[in-house]
Amino acid sequence: MDRVALKRQVDSQVVMKTRPYAIAICGLCLSLVLSFGLAMTAAVPDEYNFSQKMNSFSDIIQGVLDSAQNMIVRMARSVLSATMVIMAAVYAPMVVLGVLLYATRFNKYRGRDLIFGALLLAFFSEFVLPSLLA
């Protein structure tokens, strides 16, 4: 088999592997749009005119966007707090290892770099990240 035929075969296998995911995502989007449409028609009686229905639909969309924004903010805060805990747990062993490497002259430059990196981690985990969470 030449290279072009082999590349086409590999490309077709990649497309076949990713196609079910794309179909599932399209189906999910379609179901979300249909559920919003059904919610809009169920929430608004028939005697309202078109502009009131559209206002109700925009209120529903605005509510969904607000809840998504709140979820993203809460997730970002939890990621930042987890990062802060991990950084605090990592910079102390880095300093110890860096001092050991530097003092024994086993690897002087690596030890210096570990100490410098630990100081940067300590600065960010103790001063910068808490100010972002406040």
ChimeraX commands (.cxc) that place a marker at each C-alpha (Angstrom):
marker #1 position 0.00,0.00,0.00 radius 0.5
marker #1 position 1.31,3.42,-0.81 radius 0.5
marker #1 position 1.34,6.29,1.65 radius 0.5
marker #1 position -1.69,8.09,0.21 radius 0.5
marker #1 position -3.92,5.01,0.37 radius 0.5
marker #1 position -2.75,4.30,3.92 radius 0.5
marker #1 position -3.48,7.90,4.96 radius 0.5
marker #1 position -6.98,7.70,3.45 radius 0.5
marker #1 position -7.65,4.47,5.31 radius 0.5
marker #1 position -6.49,5.96,8.62 radius 0.5
marker #1 position -8.53,9.15,8.01 radius 0.5
marker #1 position -11.65,7.12,7.28 radius 0.5
marker #1 position -11.15,5.13,10.49 radius 0.5
marker #1 position -10.83,8.37,12.50 radius 0.5
marker #1 position -14.02,9.72,10.92 radius 0.5
marker #1 position -15.87,6.49,11.69 radius 0.5
marker #1 position -14.73,6.63,15.33 radius 0.5
marker #1 position -15.74,10.27,15.86 radius 0.5
marker #1 position -19.02,10.14,13.91 radius 0.5
marker #1 position -21.13,8.63,16.75 radius 0.5
marker #1 position -20.00,11.41,19.09 radius 0.5
marker #1 position -20.96,14.07,16.56 radius 0.5
marker #1 position -24.36,12.46,16.05 radius 0.5
marker #1 position -24.91,12.29,19.82 radius 0.5
marker #1 position -23.98,15.96,20.25 radius 0.5
marker #1 position -26.31,16.98,17.40 radius 0.5
marker #1 position -29.11,14.93,18.94 radius 0.5
marker #1 position -28.52,16.53,22.33 radius 0.5
marker #1 position -28.62,20.02,20.83 radius 0.5
marker #1 position -31.79,19.22,18.91 radius 0.5
marker #1 position -33.47,17.84,22.02 radius 0.5
marker #1 position -32.50,20.96,24.00 radius 0.5
marker #1 position -33.95,23.25,21.34 radius 0.5
marker #1 position -37.15,21.21,21.17 radius 0.5
marker #1 position -37.51,21.16,24.96 radius 0.5
marker #1 position -37.09,24.93,25.10 radius 0.5
marker #1 position -39.73,25.31,22.43 radius 0.5
marker #1 position -42.11,23.02,24.28 radius 0.5
marker #1 position -41.45,24.84,27.54 radius 0.5
marker #1 position -42.18,28.15,25.86 radius 0.5
marker #1 position -45.47,26.97,24.38 radius 0.5
marker #1 position -46.52,25.25,27.61 radius 0.5
marker #1 position -45.67,28.26,29.76 radius 0.5
marker #1 position -47.50,30.81,27.61 radius 0.5
marker #1 position -51.28,30.59,27.01 radius 0.5
marker #1 position -52.61,30.88,23.45 radius 0.5
marker #1 position -54.30,34.25,23.94 radius 0.5
marker #1 position -50.94,36.03,24.18 radius 0.5
marker #1 position -49.58,37.53,21.02 radius 0.5
marker #1 position -46.31,36.71,19.30 radius 0.5
marker #1 position -44.23,39.42,20.99 radius 0.5
marker #1 position -45.25,38.24,24.45 radius 0.5
marker #1 position -44.33,34.66,23.48 radius 0.5
marker #1 position -40.94,35.85,22.29 radius 0.5
marker #1 position -40.42,37.81,25.52 radius 0.5
marker #1 position -41.24,34.67,27.49 radius 0.5
marker #1 position -38.82,32.65,25.35 radius 0.5
marker #1 position -36.09,35.22,25.87 radius 0.5
marker #1 position -36.76,35.10,29.63 radius 0.5
marker #1 position -36.34,31.31,29.55 radius 0.5
marker #1 position -33.10,31.61,27.57 radius 0.5
marker #1 position -31.84,34.33,29.93 radius 0.5
marker #1 position -32.58,32.10,32.93 radius 0.5
marker #1 position -30.68,29.21,31.36 radius 0.5
marker #1 position -27.72,31.46,30.56 radius 0.5
marker #1 position -27.70,32.89,34.10 radius 0.5
marker #1 position -27.69,29.42,35.65 radius 0.5
marker #1 position -24.91,28.32,33.28 radius 0.5
marker #1 position -22.89,31.39,34.23 radius 0.5
marker #1 position -23.34,30.65,37.94 radius 0.5
marker #1 position -22.28,27.04,37.40 radius 0.5
marker #1 position -19.14,28.12,35.52 radius 0.5
marker #1 position -18.22,30.63,38.24 radius 0.5
marker #1 position -18.66,28.00,40.96 radius 0.5
marker #1 position -16.58,25.51,38.97 radius 0.5
marker #1 position -13.81,28.07,38.41 radius 0.5
marker #1 position -13.73,28.88,42.13 radius 0.5
marker #1 position -13.47,25.20,43.05 radius 0.5
marker #1 position -10.68,24.69,40.49 radius 0.5
marker #1 position -8.80,27.69,41.89 radius 0.5
marker #1 position -9.15,26.49,45.46 radius 0.5
marker #1 position -8.01,22.97,44.49 radius 0.5
marker #1 position -5.05,24.46,42.63 radius 0.5
marker #1 position -4.17,26.50,45.69 radius 0.5
marker #1 position -4.17,23.39,47.91 radius 0.5
marker #1 position -2.07,21.41,45.44 radius 0.5
marker #1 position 0.45,24.23,45.04 radius 0.5
marker #1 position 0.76,24.59,48.81 radius 0.5
marker #1 position 1.43,20.87,49.12 radius 0.5
marker #1 position 4.05,20.88,46.38 radius 0.5
marker #1 position 6.26,23.88,47.07 radius 0.5
marker #1 position 7.63,22.68,50.45 radius 0.5
marker #1 position 9.07,19.40,49.10 radius 0.5
marker #1 position 10.44,21.30,46.12 radius 0.5
marker #1 position 12.40,23.61,48.43 radius 0.5
marker #1 position 13.76,20.69,50.44 radius 0.5
marker #1 position 14.82,18.79,47.33 radius 0.5
marker #1 position 16.30,21.93,45.79 radius 0.5
marker #1 position 18.33,22.71,48.91 radius 0.5
marker #1 position 19.55,19.10,49.03 radius 0.5
marker #1 position 20.63,19.13,45.41 radius 0.5
marker #1 position 22.26,22.53,45.72 radius 0.5
marker #1 position 24.03,21.87,49.04 radius 0.5
marker #1 position 25.42,18.49,48.02 radius 0.5
marker #1 position 26.43,19.86,44.61 radius 0.5
marker #1 position 24.93,16.72,43.09 radius 0.5
marker #1 position 23.07,18.88,40.58 radius 0.5
marker #1 position 23.65,22.49,41.53 radius 0.5
marker #1 position 21.67,24.09,38.70 radius 0.5
marker #1 position 18.67,21.80,39.06 radius 0.5
marker #1 position 18.62,22.55,42.79 radius 0.5
marker #1 position 18.72,26.28,42.10 radius 0.5
marker #1 position 15.88,25.96,39.60 radius 0.5
marker #1 position 13.78,23.92,42.06 radius 0.5
marker #1 position 14.27,26.55,44.77 radius 0.5
marker #1 position 13.31,29.35,42.37 radius 0.5
marker #1 position 10.24,27.43,41.14 radius 0.5
marker #1 position 9.16,26.68,44.71 radius 0.5
marker #1 position 9.43,30.38,45.59 radius 0.5
marker #1 position 7.24,31.24,42.60 radius 0.5
marker #1 position 4.69,28.60,43.59 radius 0.5
marker #1 position 4.67,29.86,47.17 radius 0.5
marker #1 position 4.14,33.44,46.03 radius 0.5
marker #1 position 1.23,32.50,43.77 radius 0.5
marker #1 position -0.41,30.09,46.19 radius 0.5
marker #1 position -0.13,32.42,49.19 radius 0.5
marker #1 position -0.74,35.85,47.64 radius 0.5
marker #1 position -2.11,35.81,44.09 radius 0.5
marker #1 position -4.69,32.99,44.16 radius 0.5
marker #1 position -6.28,34.03,47.49 radius 0.5
marker #1 position -6.79,37.52,46.09 radius 0.5
marker #1 position -8.55,36.00,43.07 radius 0.5
marker #1 position -10.85,33.96,45.32 radius 0.5
marker #1 position -11.75,36.92,47.54 radius 0.5
marker link #1:1,2 radius 0.2
marker link #1:2,3 radius 0.2
marker link #1:3,4 radius 0.2
marker link #1:4,5 radius 0.2
marker link #1:5,6 radius 0.2
marker link #1:6,7 radius 0.2
marker link #1:7,8 radius 0.2
marker link #1:8,9 radius 0.2
marker link #1:9,10 radius 0.2
marker link #1:10,11 radius 0.2
marker link #1:11,12 radius 0.2
marker link #1:12,13 radius 0.2
marker link #1:13,14 radius 0.2
marker link #1:14,15 radius 0.2
marker link #1:15,16 radius 0.2
marker link #1:16,17 radius 0.2
marker link #1:17,18 radius 0.2
marker link #1:18,19 radius 0.2
marker link #1:19,20 radius 0.2
marker link #1:20,21 radius 0.2
marker link #1:21,22 radius 0.2
marker link #1:22,23 radius 0.2
marker link #1:23,24 radius 0.2
marker link #1:24,25 radius 0.2
marker link #1:25,26 radius 0.2
marker link #1:26,27 radius 0.2
marker link #1:27,28 radius 0.2
marker link #1:28,29 radius 0.2
marker link #1:29,30 radius 0.2
marker link #1:30,31 radius 0.2
marker link #1:31,32 radius 0.2
marker link #1:32,33 radius 0.2
marker link #1:33,34 radius 0.2
marker link #1:34,35 radius 0.2
marker link #1:35,36 radius 0.2
marker link #1:36,37 radius 0.2
marker link #1:37,38 radius 0.2
marker link #1:38,39 radius 0.2
marker link #1:39,40 radius 0.2
marker link #1:40,41 radius 0.2
marker link #1:41,42 radius 0.2
marker link #1:42,43 radius 0.2
marker link #1:43,44 radius 0.2
marker link #1:44,45 radius 0.2
marker link #1:45,46 radius 0.2
marker link #1:46,47 radius 0.2
marker link #1:47,48 radius 0.2
marker link #1:48,49 radius 0.2
marker link #1:49,50 radius 0.2
marker link #1:50,51 radius 0.2
marker link #1:51,52 radius 0.2
marker link #1:52,53 radius 0.2
marker link #1:53,54 radius 0.2
marker link #1:54,55 radius 0.2
marker link #1:55,56 radius 0.2
marker link #1:56,57 radius 0.2
marker link #1:57,58 radius 0.2
marker link #1:58,59 radius 0.2
marker link #1:59,60 radius 0.2
marker link #1:60,61 radius 0.2
marker link #1:61,62 radius 0.2
marker link #1:62,63 radius 0.2
marker link #1:63,64 radius 0.2
marker link #1:64,65 radius 0.2
marker link #1:65,66 radius 0.2
marker link #1:66,67 radius 0.2
marker link #1:67,68 radius 0.2
marker link #1:68,69 radius 0.2
marker link #1:69,70 radius 0.2
marker link #1:70,71 radius 0.2
marker link #1:71,72 radius 0.2
marker link #1:72,73 radius 0.2
marker link #1:73,74 radius 0.2
marker link #1:74,75 radius 0.2
marker link #1:75,76 radius 0.2
marker link #1:76,77 radius 0.2
marker link #1:77,78 radius 0.2
marker link #1:78,79 radius 0.2
marker link #1:79,80 radius 0.2
marker link #1:80,81 radius 0.2
marker link #1:81,82 radius 0.2
marker link #1:82,83 radius 0.2
marker link #1:83,84 radius 0.2
marker link #1:84,85 radius 0.2
marker link #1:85,86 radius 0.2
marker link #1:86,87 radius 0.2
marker link #1:87,88 radius 0.2
marker link #1:88,89 radius 0.2
marker link #1:89,90 radius 0.2
marker link #1:90,91 radius 0.2
marker link #1:91,92 radius 0.2
marker link #1:92,93 radius 0.2
marker link #1:93,94 radius 0.2
marker link #1:94,95 radius 0.2
marker link #1:95,96 radius 0.2
marker link #1:96,97 radius 0.2
marker link #1:97,98 radius 0.2
marker link #1:98,99 radius 0.2
marker link #1:99,100 radius 0.2
marker link #1:100,101 radius 0.2
marker link #1:101,102 radius 0.2
marker link #1:102,103 radius 0.2
marker link #1:103,104 radius 0.2
marker link #1:104,105 radius 0.2
marker link #1:105,106 radius 0.2
marker link #1:106,107 radius 0.2
marker link #1:107,108 radius 0.2
marker link #1:108,109 radius 0.2
marker link #1:109,110 radius 0.2
marker link #1:110,111 radius 0.2
marker link #1:111,112 radius 0.2
marker link #1:112,113 radius 0.2
marker link #1:113,114 radius 0.2
marker link #1:114,115 radius 0.2
marker link #1:115,116 radius 0.2
marker link #1:116,117 radius 0.2
marker link #1:117,118 radius 0.2
marker link #1:118,119 radius 0.2
marker link #1:119,120 radius 0.2
marker link #1:120,121 radius 0.2
marker link #1:121,122 radius 0.2
marker link #1:122,123 radius 0.2
marker link #1:123,124 radius 0.2
marker link #1:124,125 radius 0.2
marker link #1:125,126 radius 0.2
marker link #1:126,127 radius 0.2
marker link #1:127,128 radius 0.2
marker link #1:128,129 radius 0.2
marker link #1:129,130 radius 0.2
marker link #1:130,131 radius 0.2
marker link #1:131,132 radius 0.2
marker link #1:132,133 radius 0.2
marker link #1:133,134 radius 0.2
view
